[in-house]
Amino acid sequence: MTAEELQEICSKLKLALPKSAVNPVLSSICIRSGKIMAFDGVTGVITKIDTDINICVPGTQFVDQIAKLDGEVDLSLKGEKLILTCGAFKAQFKTCSHLDFPDFVPQDRSELISGEDNLTAALSAVIPFAGTESDALGGLCLVSNKIYASDGRTATKALLSKNLTDMIHVPERFVRCVLKFGQPKLLFRANAMVGAYYAEGSVVITRQIVPRFPHEQVDGVFQVPEPDVVLPEALDGVLKRISASLDDSGDLTLESDQAQLLVSTQSAAEGLAWTGPKFKATIGAKRLMAALKLSRSVRVGSDRALLFTGKINPEDQETNIYHAVGLSA
């Protein structure tokens, strides 16, 4: 196989490797029965590999070495070591038995949804606004034909054209793994786990998380009767200038009167002409920039400052995505 093929495989496995050493087995990448897999105890990934070797190798070390290669790669066993050869380059890895690696995909599965062509489009639009494990409201909720996400200040909802057979709650990391593989053939449930199955036989699976926000409340965020207004095009330039010094967690405050829209951080401020309604909101800079890529349409409500709306596919009226940004009044 080529280094490029192995690098593509490793880019997917890397998402399911533990961020810190848990134990030698879960920190490993397992190769067995023509498949290669990683599992951090919560989220797991399985895909195909062209080898008849059955072994476990240190995950991070293996991925890092593969990233440096170019050309044809050969994997072989010598005693209890895995030998990796690529041209003049040779590396060896300590191994452990593949039998020690857990079989983390349950056999009994029930289908949640299949043949949903807009699934990856909906997940891609929602994931930039989803909370992580460290946020008060982390993960994503999938119920009926909706995908919900919120980190406490940003509420996001995407609509699918088909209904799921059950409600599920999954971590943000699982969704990023799913998107790395592309459009799944189906989503399935297996006891307390949820997985995505792909036509070529790859599987991404995760343990469900405890729900941390009621999706009914997220639905209520979008019920704003006021008419839409349009943000000025000049706001893009202001945001780029004023947010350049902010990190990913930096906040922007937007405050307007009938004459001016003021954009400010703790250390800088810039204004531009504004003829829309009064409002004030504190918004994560990164989330605001992502929302502006979807749409310039804004609604202002009495108990929430801004509501951005946009479509995943403008030609498909049934598949919309809505972003409520800056929920402080």
Number of C-alpha atoms within 10 A of each C-alpha: 13 13 18 16 14 18 19 13 20 23 15 22 25 20 21 28 25 20 11 9 13 13 10 15 23 22 25 28 28 28 24 19 14 13 18 23 30 31 28 21 16 18 25 23 29 24 21 17 18 11 16 13 18 17 24 29 24 18 23 19 13 17 19 13 13 21 15 9 18 14 11 14 19 14 15 14 15 8 9 13 17 20 16 18 16 17 11 5 10 12 14 17 16 13 20 20 15 19 12 13 22 13 10 18 18 12 9 9 15 14 16 19 21 17 12 17 14 18 24 18 17 22 23 17 23 23 21 15 25 26 22 17 14 9 13 14 20 24 29 32 22 21 17 17 16 21 23 26 29 28 21 16 19 23 26 27 26 26 24 22 16 16 17 19 15 14 14 21 22 23 22 18 18 26 22 15 24 24 18 16 20 12 19 24 18 17 23 22 23 17 13 11 21 24 26 26 20 17 10 10 11 18 22 30 29 28 20 20 18 12 15 16 19 11 20 9 10 19 13 9 20 20 10 16 9 11 10 16 14 13 17 14 9 10 18 13 9 17 17 12 13 18 21 9 12 16 11 11 10 15 19 23 17 20 17 20 15 12 14 16 24 19 22 20 18 10 8 12 15 15 16 14 15 16 15 18 13 15 19 20 18 22 23 20 23 18 21 20 15 13 23 17 10 17 16 17 17 22 20 22 19 11 11 21 23 26 25 24 22 21 19 20 14 10 8 10 10 13 21 20 22 23 28 24 26 25 20 15 14
